[in-house]
Amino acid sequence: MPRPPVDLGRKIKDILRHTQPLPDEAKAPILHYRQTVADIWGALAYVERAIGARDRYQAVADRHLGRVYGMALVNVVETFERFLKELACECVDCLADFVVDDRFNVFKVQGSALASHFGTGTLGKSLCESAVSRQSRNQRGLQ
């Protein structure tokens, strides 16, 4: 019996729904950064213990660990980038009352982009978040 066809377009769109709510630490950028980095290091330690606990071909273990370390490095860099973005959002929110004047008139916003800003909740998130992260967060039902 042939396998039923798969709607790849639908599957790709469903990826955005495969998320979890942000942890409580996400309310403060530094707490979110520390928690995520701790999770990454904890995962690395777990993998190292799991591989070291059994007899393995060392060359194969080293090759796989090298890939895991590379993925962890990319994740740590992404976490730092997110920390900077969240920090920028907080800075804009703290300073917005002092600079909300004609300085924002230089931004040219199209209607399609404007609609995605309505769910952000703060000026800082509206200015500092990318359209992709807003769209993903809105589909998850988060602020």
Secondary structure, 3 states (H helix, E strand, C coil): CCCCCCCHHHHHHHHHHCCCCCCHHHHCHHHHHHHHHHHHHHHHHHHHHHHHCCCCCHHHHHHHHHHHHHHHHHHHHHHHHHHHHHHHHHHHHHHHHHHCCHHHHHCCCCHHHHHHHCCCCCHHHHHHCCHHHHHHHHHHCCC
